[in-house]
Structures are given as structure tokens and as C-alpha cells.
Amino acid sequence: MNDLPYRYAQFDMNLAWAIKHEAGASAVEGVGKNIRYAFMEGIEIWITVVDAAGKAGTRKACFVIPRQVKQDETFPFSVKLPLPLEQGTKLKFTYKYNGSDGGDGGMNWMQSFEWTVP
């Protein structure tokens, strides 16, 4: 995670990522880390491009494999967007998962944040 330039930290998960440009498109490639639950299942990372007026545009997702991520384990993610991400572009990240400390049936959780491409 330390090798990636952009970061987000919350009580349950840390994310780090980089932006890669490829043939008129972009990819947000990164790593997440479960820092809260004994395990997380069904992790999804969604990224939405938000225009200057605050209106949501292109939205793409990554469904994380392996299916279960234990506490303190990391996992890779990659979200491909069909447009170039230029400086000032705003992205809304949303992540979802079921987190459990074992034997409790788990808890569905969703968190989002906005980030502007520097």
C-alpha cells in the first residue's frame, strides 16, 4: 500500500490506489485492507465519475476475489473507466461488504467518499 500515491482510511478499511491511463481510458488500480472485522465477504468497490454540477456519470465496479478477506489481509482491486481522468475530475468511491467477527451472521456495510484527481 505504501507504494501507491493516493489513500483513504476509515475505521474498517484502508484503500490506496493509482490512476493508470490506457488508450483514451483510465483505470483506478489499488489495494484494500480489512482493518476491522475477523473477515469481510462480498467486497465491492464502485467508482462513479461526478461532473462539475455534481451529477453522477459513468459508474463501474470491481467485485473482489477472493470472496473472504481476513482481518489485516490486503486485496487488489481495479476499476476501468472508459474515459481519461484529467486533473480536477471528481470520483465518488463506494465500497460494500459483509463484515463479521464470527458466529454473528455478519453485518452489511456501505461507505462512500469523494476524491478529486490532482
MMTF fields as JSON, N, C-alpha, C and O atoms, coordinates in Angstrom:
{
  "mmtfVersion": "1.0.0",
  "mmtfProducer": "UNKNOWN",
  "numBonds": 471,
  "numAtoms": 472,
  "numGroups": 118,
  "numChains": 1,
  "numModels": 1,
  "chainsPerModel": [1],
  "groupsPerChain": [118],
  "chainIdList": ["A"],
  "bondAtomList": [4, 2, 8, 6, 12, 10, 16, 14, 20, 18, 24, 22, 28, 26, 32, 30, 36, 34, 40, 38, 44, 42, 48, 46, 52, 50, 56, 54, 60, 58, 64, 62, 68, 66, 72, 70, 76, 74, 80, 78, 84, 82, 88, 86, 92, 90, 96, 94, 100, 98, 104, 102, 108, 106, 112, 110, 116, 114, 120, 118, 124, 122, 128, 126, 132, 130, 136, 134, 140, 138, 144, 142, 148, 146, 152, 150, 156, 154, 160, 158, 164, 162, 168, 166, 172, 170, 176, 174, 180, 178, 184, 182, 188, 186, 192, 190, 196, 194, 200, 198, 204, 202, 208, 206, 212, 210, 216, 214, 220, 218, 224, 222, 228, 226, 232, 230, 236, 234, 240, 238, 244, 242, 248, 246, 252, 250, 256, 254, 260, 258, 264, 262, 268, 266, 272, 270, 276, 274, 280, 278, 284, 282, 288, 286, 292, 290, 296, 294, 300, 298, 304, 302, 308, 306, 312, 310, 316, 314, 320, 318, 324, 322, 328, 326, 332, 330, 336, 334, 340, 338, 344, 342, 348, 346, 352, 350, 356, 354, 360, 358, 364, 362, 368, 366, 372, 370, 376, 374, 380, 378, 384, 382, 388, 386, 392, 390, 396, 394, 400, 398, 404, 402, 408, 406, 412, 410, 416, 414, 420, 418, 424, 422, 428, 426, 432, 430, 436, 434, 440, 438, 444, 442, 448, 446, 452, 450, 456, 454, 460, 458, 464, 462, 468, 466],
  "bondOrderList": [1, 1, 1, 1, 1, 1, 1, 1, 1, 1, 1, 1, 1, 1, 1, 1, 1, 1, 1, 1, 1, 1, 1, 1, 1, 1, 1, 1, 1, 1, 1, 1, 1, 1, 1, 1, 1, 1, 1, 1, 1, 1, 1, 1, 1, 1, 1, 1, 1, 1, 1, 1, 1, 1, 1, 1, 1, 1, 1, 1, 1, 1, 1, 1, 1, 1, 1, 1, 1, 1, 1, 1, 1, 1, 1, 1, 1, 1, 1, 1, 1, 1, 1, 1, 1, 1, 1, 1, 1, 1, 1, 1, 1, 1, 1, 1, 1, 1, 1, 1, 1, 1, 1, 1, 1, 1, 1, 1, 1, 1, 1, 1, 1, 1, 1, 1, 1],
  "groupList": [{"groupName": "MET", "atomNameList": ["N", "CA", "C", "O"], "elementList": ["N", "C", "C", "O"], "formalChargeList": [0, 0, 0, 0], "bondAtomList": [1, 0, 2, 1, 3, 2], "bondOrderList": [1, 1, 2], "singleLetterCode": "M", "chemCompType": "L-PEPTIDE LINKING"}, {"groupName": "ASN", "atomNameList": ["N", "CA", "C", "O"], "elementList": ["N", "C", "C", "O"], "formalChargeList": [0, 0, 0, 0], "bondAtomList": [1, 0, 2, 1, 3, 2], "bondOrderList": [1, 1, 2], "singleLetterCode": "N", "chemCompType": "L-PEPTIDE LINKING"}, {"groupName": "ASP", "atomNameList": ["N", "CA", "C", "O"], "elementList": ["N", "C", "C", "O"], "formalChargeList": [0, 0, 0, 0], "bondAtomList": [1, 0, 2, 1, 3, 2], "bondOrderList": [1, 1, 2], "singleLetterCode": "D", "chemCompType": "L-PEPTIDE LINKING"}, {"groupName": "LEU", "atomNameList": ["N", "CA", "C", "O"], "elementList": ["N", "C", "C", "O"], "formalChargeList": [0, 0, 0, 0], "bondAtomList": [1, 0, 2, 1, 3, 2], "bondOrderList": [1, 1, 2], "singleLetterCode": "L", "chemCompType": "L-PEPTIDE LINKING"}, {"groupName": "PRO", "atomNameList": ["N", "CA", "C", "O"], "elementList": ["N", "C", "C", "O"], "formalChargeList": [0, 0, 0, 0], "bondAtomList": [1, 0, 2, 1, 3, 2], "bondOrderList": [1, 1, 2], "singleLetterCode": "P", "chemCompType": "L-PEPTIDE LINKING"}, {"groupName": "TYR", "atomNameList": ["N", "CA", "C", "O"], "elementList": ["N", "C", "C", "O"], "formalChargeList": [0, 0, 0, 0], "bondAtomList": [1, 0, 2, 1, 3, 2], "bondOrderList": [1, 1, 2], "singleLetterCode": "Y", "chemCompType": "L-PEPTIDE LINKING"}, {"groupName": "ARG", "atomNameList": ["N", "CA", "C", "O"], "elementList": ["N", "C", "C", "O"], "formalChargeList": [0, 0, 0, 0], "bondAtomList": [1, 0, 2, 1, 3, 2], "bondOrderList": [1, 1, 2], "singleLetterCode": "R", "chemCompType": "L-PEPTIDE LINKING"}, {"groupName": "ALA", "atomNameList": ["N", "CA", "C", "O"], "elementList": ["N", "C", "C", "O"], "formalChargeList": [0, 0, 0, 0], "bondAtomList": [1, 0, 2, 1, 3, 2], "bondOrderList": [1, 1, 2], "singleLetterCode": "A", "chemCompType": "L-PEPTIDE LINKING"}, {"groupName": "GLN", "atomNameList": ["N", "CA", "C", "O"], "elementList": ["N", "C", "C", "O"], "formalChargeList": [0, 0, 0, 0], "bondAtomList": [1, 0, 2, 1, 3, 2], "bondOrderList": [1, 1, 2], "singleLetterCode": "Q", "chemCompType": "L-PEPTIDE LINKING"}, {"groupName": "PHE", "atomNameList": ["N", "CA", "C", "O"], "elementList": ["N", "C", "C", "O"], "formalChargeList": [0, 0, 0, 0], "bondAtomList": [1, 0, 2, 1, 3, 2], "bondOrderList": [1, 1, 2], "singleLetterCode": "F", "chemCompType": "L-PEPTIDE LINKING"}, {"groupName": "TRP", "atomNameList": ["N", "CA", "C", "O"], "elementList": ["N", "C", "C", "O"], "formalChargeList": [0, 0, 0, 0], "bondAtomList": [1, 0, 2, 1, 3, 2], "bondOrderList": [1, 1, 2], "singleLetterCode": "W", "chemCompType": "L-PEPTIDE LINKING"}, {"groupName": "ILE", "atomNameList": ["N", "CA", "C", "O"], "elementList": ["N", "C", "C", "O"], "formalChargeList": [0, 0, 0, 0], "bondAtomList": [1, 0, 2, 1, 3, 2], "bondOrderList": [1, 1, 2], "singleLetterCode": "I", "chemCompType": "L-PEPTIDE LINKING"}, {"groupName": "LYS", "atomNameList": ["N", "CA", "C", "O"], "elementList": ["N", "C", "C", "O"], "formalChargeList": [0, 0, 0, 0], "bondAtomList": [1, 0, 2, 1, 3, 2], "bondOrderList": [1, 1, 2], "singleLetterCode": "K", "chemCompType": "L-PEPTIDE LINKING"}, {"groupName": "HIS", "atomNameList": ["N", "CA", "C", "O"], "elementList": ["N", "C", "C", "O"], "formalChargeList": [0, 0, 0, 0], "bondAtomList": [1, 0, 2, 1, 3, 2], "bondOrderList": [1, 1, 2], "singleLetterCode": "H", "chemCompType": "L-PEPTIDE LINKING"}, {"groupName": "GLU", "atomNameList": ["N", "CA", "C", "O"], "elementList": ["N", "C", "C", "O"], "formalChargeList": [0, 0, 0, 0], "bondAtomList": [1, 0, 2, 1, 3, 2], "bondOrderList": [1, 1, 2], "singleLetterCode": "E", "chemCompType": "L-PEPTIDE LINKING"}, {"groupName": "GLY", "atomNameList": ["N", "CA", "C", "O"], "elementList": ["N", "C", "C", "O"], "formalChargeList": [0, 0, 0, 0], "bondAtomList": [1, 0, 2, 1, 3, 2], "bondOrderList": [1, 1, 2], "singleLetterCode": "G", "chemCompType": "PEPTIDE LINKING"}, {"groupName": "SER", "atomNameList": ["N", "CA", "C", "O"], "elementList": ["N", "C", "C", "O"], "formalChargeList": [0, 0, 0, 0], "bondAtomList": [1, 0, 2, 1, 3, 2], "bondOrderList": [1, 1, 2], "singleLetterCode": "S", "chemCompType": "L-PEPTIDE LINKING"}, {"groupName": "VAL", "atomNameList": ["N", "CA", "C", "O"], "elementList": ["N", "C", "C", "O"], "formalChargeList": [0, 0, 0, 0], "bondAtomList": [1, 0, 2, 1, 3, 2], "bondOrderList": [1, 1, 2], "singleLetterCode": "V", "chemCompType": "L-PEPTIDE LINKING"}, {"groupName": "THR", "atomNameList": ["N", "CA", "C", "O"], "elementList": ["N", "C", "C", "O"], "formalChargeList": [0, 0, 0, 0], "bondAtomList": [1, 0, 2, 1, 3, 2], "bondOrderList": [1, 1, 2], "singleLetterCode": "T", "chemCompType": "L-PEPTIDE LINKING"}, {"groupName": "CYS", "atomNameList": ["N", "CA", "C", "O"], "elementList": ["N", "C", "C", "O"], "formalChargeList": [0, 0, 0, 0], "bondAtomList": [1, 0, 2, 1, 3, 2], "bondOrderList": [1, 1, 2], "singleLetterCode": "C", "chemCompType": "L-PEPTIDE LINKING"}],
  "groupTypeList": [0, 1, 2, 3, 4, 5, 6, 5, 7, 8, 9, 2, 0, 1, 3, 7, 10, 7, 11, 12, 13, 14, 7, 15, 7, 16, 7, 17, 14, 15, 17, 15, 12, 1, 11, 6, 5, 7, 9, 0, 14, 15, 11, 14, 11, 10, 11, 18, 17, 17, 2, 7, 7, 15, 12, 7, 15, 18, 6, 12, 7, 19, 9, 17, 11, 4, 6, 8, 17, 12, 8, 2, 14, 18, 9, 4, 9, 16, 17, 12, 3, 4, 3, 4, 3, 14, 8, 15, 18, 12, 3, 12, 9, 18, 5, 12, 5, 1, 15, 16, 2, 15, 15, 2, 15, 15, 0, 1, 10, 0, 8, 16, 9, 14, 10, 18, 17, 4],
  "groupIdList": [1, 2, 3, 4, 5, 6, 7, 8, 9, 10, 11, 12, 13, 14, 15, 16, 17, 18, 19, 20, 21, 22, 23, 24, 25, 26, 27, 28, 29, 30, 31, 32, 33, 34, 35, 36, 37, 38, 39, 40, 41, 42, 43, 44, 45, 46, 47, 48, 49, 50, 51, 52, 53, 54, 55, 56, 57, 58, 59, 60, 61, 62, 63, 64, 65, 66, 67, 68, 69, 70, 71, 72, 73, 74, 75, 76, 77, 78, 79, 80, 81, 82, 83, 84, 85, 86, 87, 88, 89, 90, 91, 92, 93, 94, 95, 96, 97, 98, 99, 100, 101, 102, 103, 104, 105, 106, 107, 108, 109, 110, 111, 112, 113, 114, 115, 116, 117, 118],
  "secStructList": [7, 6, 6, 1, 1, 3, 3, 3, 3, 7, 1, 1, 3, 3, 3, 3, 3, 3, 3, 3, 3, 3, 6, 6, 3, 3, 3, 3, 3, 3, 3, 3, 3, 3, 7, 1, 1, 1, 3, 3, 3, 3, 3, 3, 3, 3, 3, 3, 3, 3, 7, 6, 6, 1, 7, 3, 3, 3, 3, 3, 3, 3, 3, 7, 1, 1, 1, 3, 3, 3, 6, 6, 7, 3, 3, 3, 3, 3, 3, 3, 3, 1, 1, 7, 7, 7, 6, 6, 7, 3, 3, 3, 3, 3, 3, 3, 3, 3, 3, 3, 1, 1, 1, 1, 7, 7, 3, 3, 3, 3, 3, 3, 3, 3, 3, 3, 7, 7],
  "xCoordList": [0.826, 0.0, 0.868, 0.469, 2.039, 2.901, 3.43, 3.853, 3.413, 3.929, 2.91, 3.256, 1.672, 0.623, 0.419, 0.465, 0.192, 0.2, -1.034, -0.927, -2.199, -3.43, -3.983, -3.884, -4.576, -5.018, -6.333, -6.714, -6.999, -8.212, -8.177, -7.863, -8.495, -8.521, -9.813, -10.239, -10.419, -11.64, -11.511, -10.527, -12.483, -12.399, -12.353, -11.882, -12.828, -12.98, -12.033, -11.656, -11.652, -10.88, -9.952, -10.299, -8.771, -7.857, -7.784, -7.784, -7.723, -7.57, -6.393, -6.141, -5.673, -4.606, -4.709, -5.034, -4.429, -4.606, -3.729, -3.144, -3.667, -3.003, -3.929, -4.798, -3.742, -4.51, -3.589, -2.471, -4.057, -3.298, -4.107, -5.321, -3.43, -4.091, -3.74, -2.583, -4.756, -4.547, -5.509, -6.713, -4.983, -5.732, -7.075, -8.117, -7.06, -8.287, -9.173, -10.261, -8.725, -9.481, -8.579, -7.406, -9.122, -8.353, -8.699, -9.765, -7.777, -8.023, -7.588, -6.529, -8.417, -8.073, -7.652, -8.48, -6.35, -5.817, -5.255, -4.469, -5.67, -5.228, -5.299, -5.446, -5.187, -5.182, -6.059, -6.037, -6.822, -7.605, -7.11, -6.476, -7.408, -7.012, -8.146, -8.657, -8.536, -9.548, -8.875, -7.997, -9.264, -8.653, -9.62, -9.254, -10.843, -11.837, -12.388, -12.435, -12.801, -13.554, -12.675, -11.634, -13.108, -12.414, -12.353, -11.358, -13.439, -13.413, -14.479, -15.505, -14.21, -15.152, -15.447, -14.559, -16.692, -17.099, -17.85, -18.425, -17.84, -18.628, -18.217, -19.076, -16.936, -16.469, -16.667, -16.3, -17.255, -17.442, -16.858, -17.059, -16.133, -15.625, -16.262, -16.047, -17.038, -17.705, -17.074, -16.789, -16.857, -16.342, -17.241, -17.523, -17.686, -18.565, -17.866, -17.313, -17.893, -17.365, -18.466, -19.601, -18.132, -19.097, -18.725, -17.575, -19.699, -19.383, -19.351, -19.639, -19.002, -18.843, -20.127, -20.076, -21.284, -22.568, -22.957, -24.009, -22.116, -22.408, -23.249, -23.709, -23.453, -24.285, -23.434, -22.356, -23.929, -23.219, -23.245, -24.261, -22.105, -21.978, -21.613, -22.294, -20.541, -20.072, -19.849, -19.281, -20.313, -20.156, -19.727, -20.393, -18.615, -18.095, -17.731, -17.556, -17.618, -17.378, -16.31, -15.989, -15.773, -14.878, -15.453, -15.742, -15.614, -16.072, -14.842, -14.237, -14.483, -13.198, -13.193, -14.103, -12.148, -11.862, -10.49, -9.584, -10.243, -11.011, -12.285, -12.404, -13.2, -14.508, -14.414, -15.188, -13.491, -13.367, -11.983, -10.969, -11.948, -10.692, -10.631, -11.495, -9.62, -9.474, -8.894, -8.33, -9.043, -8.528, -7.027, -6.279, -6.609, -5.225, -4.73, -3.565, -5.577, -5.199, -5.508, -6.393, -4.761, -4.997, -5.574, -5.483, -6.173, -6.735, -6.569, -6.631, -6.357, -6.236, -7.613, -8.566, -7.699, -8.906, -8.505, -7.461, -9.339, -9.107, -10.456, -11.302, -10.651, -11.892, -11.508, -10.793, -11.99, -11.688, -12.804, -13.983, -12.41, -13.368, -13.112, -11.961, -14.174, -13.999, -13.728, -14.17, -13.006, -12.681, -11.405, -11.054, -10.705, -9.496, -9.866, -10.818, -9.113, -9.335, -8.323, -7.121, -8.839, -7.975, -7.969, -8.829, -6.988, -6.879, -8.201, -8.777, -8.676, -9.925, -11.155, -12.223, -11.021, -12.149, -12.479, -11.589, -13.75, -14.179, -14.68, -15.458, -14.216, -14.654, -15.331, -14.877, -16.415, -17.077, -16.789, -17.201, -16.087, -15.796, -16.881, -17.236, -17.4, -18.338, -17.86, -17.592, -17.753, -17.423, -18.504, -19.097, -18.738, -19.759, -19.147, -18.244, -19.646, -19.191, -20.095, -20.938, -19.904, -20.485, -19.328, -18.447, -19.319, -18.236, -18.713, -19.834, -17.853, -18.245, -17.062, -15.914, -17.364, -16.362, -16.493, -15.858, -17.335, -17.5, -18.722, -18.88, -19.591, -20.743, -21.878, -22.879, -21.753, -22.784, -23.646, -24.521, -23.419, -24.197, -23.72, -24.142, -22.854, -22.278, -23.162, -24.313, -22.578, -23.27, -22.961, -21.796, -23.992, -23.788, -23.428, -24.063, -22.414, -21.951, -21.64, -21.181, -21.901, -21.574, -21.028, -21.568, -19.97, -19.32, -18.95, -18.614, -19.01, -18.58, -17.824, -17.959, -17.027, -16.277, -15.974, -15.967, -15.729, -15.372, -13.902, -13.341, -13.297, -11.88, -11.705, -12.34, -10.852, -10.592, -9.209, -8.222, -9.152, -7.878, -6.966, -7.335, -5.778, -4.879, -4.245, -3.471],
  "yCoordList": [-1.197, 0.0, 1.258, 2.294, 1.161, 2.333, 2.82, 3.97, 1.952, 2.326, 3.097, 3.62, 3.17, 3.826, 5.261, 5.518, 6.201, 7.624, 8.158, 9.145, 7.538, 8.1, 7.145, 5.926, 7.724, 6.905, 7.392, 8.559, 6.429, 6.701, 5.753, 4.573, 6.259, 5.419, 5.67, 6.812, 4.592, 4.645, 3.583, 2.845, 3.494, 2.567, 1.104, 0.259, 0.794, -0.595, -1.015, -2.183, -0.069, -0.42, 0.72, 1.894, 0.355, 1.308, 1.004, -0.159, 2.054, 1.903, 2.745, 3.823, 2.247, 3.01, 2.692, 1.565, 3.695, 3.476, 4.409, 5.369, 4.084, 4.907, 4.974, 4.119, 5.981, 6.125, 5.749, 6.254, 4.865, 4.477, 4.875, 4.673, 5.437, 5.85, 4.851, 4.462, 4.45, 3.48, 3.726, 3.509, 4.176, 4.335, 5.043, 4.478, 6.265, 7.045, 6.641, 7.191, 5.69, 5.235, 5.358, 5.714, 5.069, 5.121, 3.919, 3.317, 3.589, 2.523, 3.016, 3.624, 2.743, 3.003, 1.651, 0.758, 1.504, 0.226, 0.397, 1.307, -0.493, -0.309, -1.55, -2.676, -1.285, -2.329, -1.86, -0.688, -2.78, -2.511, -3.39, -4.42, -2.971, -3.759, -3.765, -2.71, -4.943, -5.119, -4.846, -5.605, -3.789, -3.473, -3.599, -3.279, -4.059, -4.078, -5.459, -5.82, -6.227, -7.459, -8.705, -8.707, -9.769, -11.056, -11.482, -12.045, -11.202, -11.395, -10.543, -10.21, -10.202, -9.489, -10.393, -11.072, -10.392, -11.178, -10.288, -9.271, -10.673, -9.973, -8.518, -7.653, -8.24, -6.856, -6.36, -7.029, -5.172, -4.494, -3.093, -2.416, -2.654, -1.287, -0.666, -1.148, 0.392, 1.106, 2.488, 3.143, 2.927, 4.271, 4.952, 4.417, 6.157, 6.963, 8.271, 8.925, 8.652, 9.954, 10.977, 10.784, 12.073, 13.12, 14.381, 14.817, 14.976, 16.176, 17.432, 17.374, 18.558, 19.822, 20.26, 20.966, 19.844, 20.188, 19.215, 19.374, 18.211, 17.243, 16.065, 15.266, 15.957, 14.895, 13.648, 13.743, 12.49, 11.226, 10.851, 10.987, 10.379, 9.927, 8.454, 7.621, 8.14, 6.768, 6.141, 6.76, 4.895, 4.161, 2.737, 2.038, 2.31, 0.959, 0.325, 1.016, -1.009, -1.73, -2.796, -3.255, -3.174, -4.32, -5.203, -4.728, -6.475, -7.44, -8.223, -8.948, -8.073, -8.565, -10.084, -10.679, -10.683, -12.099, -12.143, -11.513, -12.797, -13.896, -13.412, -12.251, -14.302, -13.984, -13.538, -12.68, -14.097, -13.756, -13.171, -13.736, -12.037, -11.37, -11.273, -10.653, -11.881, -11.88, -10.555, -9.785, -10.303, -9.071, -8.949, -9.92, -7.734, -7.374, -7.921, -7.719, -8.604, -9.042, -7.936, -7.107, -7.947, -6.993, -7.723, -8.945, -6.934, -7.471, -6.427, -5.23, -6.864, -5.923, -5.563, -6.332, -4.38, -4.014, -3.206, -2.554, -3.256, -2.496, -2.13, -2.996, -0.841, -0.358, 0.402, 1.403, -0.085, 0.546, 1.513, 1.159, 2.742, 3.778, 4.116, 4.3, 4.2, 4.369, 5.809, 6.226, 6.569, 7.943, 8.351, 7.768, 9.339, 9.789, 10.563, 11.343, 10.345, 11.087, 12.225, 12.012, 13.422, 14.602, 15.266, 15.003, 16.128, 16.879, 17.591, 18.209, 17.502, 18.144, 17.263, 17.621, 16.097, 15.169, 14.643, 14.233, 14.657, 14.171, 12.738, 12.419, 11.876, 10.483, 10.207, 10.665, 9.458, 9.004, 7.509, 6.707, 7.148, 5.754, 5.265, 5.957, 4.075, 3.425, 1.996, 1.29, 1.574, 0.168, -0.465, 0.173, -1.753, -2.53, -3.868, -4.37, -4.437, -5.758, -6.26, -5.526, -7.527, -8.095, -8.391, -9.182, -7.767, -7.955, -8.75, -8.565, -9.643, -10.487, -10.736, -10.816, -10.855, -11.248, -12.736, -13.24, -13.43, -14.876, -15.237, -14.786, -16.057, -16.563, -15.582, -15.926, -14.372, -13.359, -13.099, -12.233, -13.83, -13.632, -12.465, -12.302, -11.659, -10.558, -9.331, -9.334, -8.288, -7.014, -6.456, -6.354, -6.095, -5.455, -3.996, -3.311, -3.527, -2.161, -1.539, -2.209, -0.233, 0.52, 1.871, 2.498, 2.317, 3.588, 4.259, 3.578, 5.588, 6.281, 7.553, 8.103, 7.992, 9.247, 9.782, 9.029, 11.066, 11.686, 12.075, 12.412, 12.02, 12.322, 13.035, 12.672, 14.038, 14.796, 14.445, 14.463, 14.123, 13.794, 15.023, 16.091, 14.878, 16.041, 16.444, 17.4],
  "zCoordList": [0.0, 0.0, 0.0, -0.531, 0.59, 0.702, -0.638, -0.755, -1.656, -2.97, -3.814, -4.873, -3.359, -4.14, -3.661, -2.458, -4.584, -4.223, -3.501, -2.774, -3.677, -3.11, -2.056, -2.195, -0.984, 0.149, 0.764, 0.67, 1.394, 2.166, 3.36, 3.207, 4.533, 5.731, 6.495, 6.668, 6.944, 7.727, 8.819, 8.841, 9.723, 10.85, 10.427, 11.188, 9.238, 8.815, 7.696, 7.604, 6.85, 5.672, 5.287, 5.414, 4.816, 4.209, 2.721, 2.317, 1.906, 0.47, 0.014, 0.553, -0.984, -1.632, -3.12, -3.491, -3.987, -5.419, -6.238, -5.737, -7.511, -8.522, -9.726, -9.9, -10.543, -11.785, -12.936, -13.033, -13.806, -14.998, -16.224, -16.272, -17.206, -18.449, -19.544, -19.708, -20.281, -21.348, -22.501, -22.367, -23.624, -24.882, -24.707, -25.039, -24.193, -24.059, -22.9, -22.732, -22.099, -20.936, -19.71, -19.827, -18.56, -17.32, -16.459, -16.592, -15.579, -14.614, -13.241, -13.085, -12.266, -10.87, -10.322, -10.139, -10.059, -9.595, -8.199, -7.935, -7.308, -5.941, -5.087, -5.564, -3.787, -2.774, -1.617, -1.242, -1.064, 0.135, 1.265, 1.037, 2.492, 3.666, 4.677, 5.053, 5.11, 6.156, 7.495, 7.904, 8.179, 9.466, 10.647, 11.778, 10.398, 11.463, 11.818, 12.994, 10.822, 11.082, 11.017, 10.361, 11.707, 11.607, 10.141, 9.684, 9.413, 7.961, 7.288, 7.882, 6.044, 5.176, 3.989, 3.473, 3.567, 2.398, 1.426, 1.815, 0.17, -0.841, -1.029, -1.2, -1.001, -1.118, -2.549, -3.514, -2.658, -3.942, -3.824, -2.815, -4.857, -4.938, -6.178, -7.29, -5.998, -7.09, -7.225, -6.222, -8.451, -8.697, -9.713, -10.785, -9.344, -10.191, -10.518, -9.634, -11.794, -12.205, -11.97, -12.406, -11.278, -10.942, -11.713, -11.67, -12.425, -13.211, -12.341, -11.145, -12.943, -12.211, -11.513, -10.506, -12.044, -11.444, -10.324, -9.704, -10.064, -9.023, -9.485, -8.669, -10.8, -11.355, -11.64, -12.228, -11.22, -11.431, -12.906, -13.587, -13.373, -14.759, -14.794, -14.196, -15.495, -15.629, -14.252, -13.352, -14.111, -12.852, -13.171, -13.935, -12.585, -12.814, -11.484, -10.48, -11.484, -10.23, -10.369, -11.465, -9.222, -9.094, -7.991, -6.893, -8.286, -7.3, -6.853, -7.643, -5.598, -5.1, -4.954, -4.377, -5.492, -5.337, -4.662, -5.208, -3.566, -3.001, -2.326, -1.934, -2.205, -1.641, -0.186, 0.238, 0.587, 2.005, 2.281, 1.871, 2.979, 3.327, 4.847, 5.468, 5.442, 6.896, 7.383, 6.606, 8.68, 9.28, 9.022, 9.132, 8.677, 8.365, 7.029, 6.687, 6.266, 4.922, 3.917, 4.127, 2.833, 1.75, 0.547, 0.43, -0.344, -1.581, -2.676, -2.399, -3.924, -5.028, -5.584, -5.463, -6.195, -6.94, -8.162, -8.175, -9.181, -10.403, -11.001, -11.225, -11.259, -11.879, -13.143, -13.086, -14.282, -15.56, -15.933, -15.922, -16.264, -16.66, -18.126, -18.522, -18.943, -20.396, -20.832, -21.902, -20.01, -20.349, -19.645, -18.619, -20.176, -19.484, -18.224, -18.224, -17.159, -15.915, -15.863, -15.7, -16.003, -16.022, -14.657, -13.816, -14.453, -13.205, -12.932, -13.828, -11.697, -11.296, -11.421, -10.924, -12.087, -12.19, -10.801, -10.056, -10.46, -9.15, -9.285, -10.184, -8.369, -8.331, -6.999, -5.95, -7.053, -5.831, -5.691, -6.53, -4.633, -4.316, -3.36, -2.406, -3.623, -2.709, -2.519, -3.491, -1.277, -1.048, -0.186, 0.685, -0.464, 0.234, 0.626, -0.043, 1.71, 2.135, 3.252, 3.769, 3.616, 4.821, 5.754, 5.417, 6.921, 7.886, 9.078, 9.552, 9.568, 10.692, 11.618, 11.18, 12.903, 13.882, 14.214, 15.14, 13.433, 13.583, 14.399, 15.534, 13.812, 14.521, 14.722, 15.35, 14.207, 14.426, 13.196, 13.233, 12.112, 10.896, 10.067, 8.922, 10.622, 9.859, 9.807, 10.244, 9.259, 9.113, 7.736, 7.354, 6.99, 5.696, 5.924, 6.726, 5.22, 5.395, 4.05, 3.125, 3.96, 2.755, 3.19, 4.102, 2.549, 2.866, 1.55, 0.581, 1.504, 0.289, 0.651, 1.744, -0.309, -0.157, -1.548, -2.522, -1.637, -2.91, -2.89, -1.848, -4.064, -4.229, -5.563, -6.553, -5.589, -6.805, -7.344, -6.609, -8.646, -9.285, -9.225, -9.713, -8.628, -8.507, -9.838, -9.888]
}
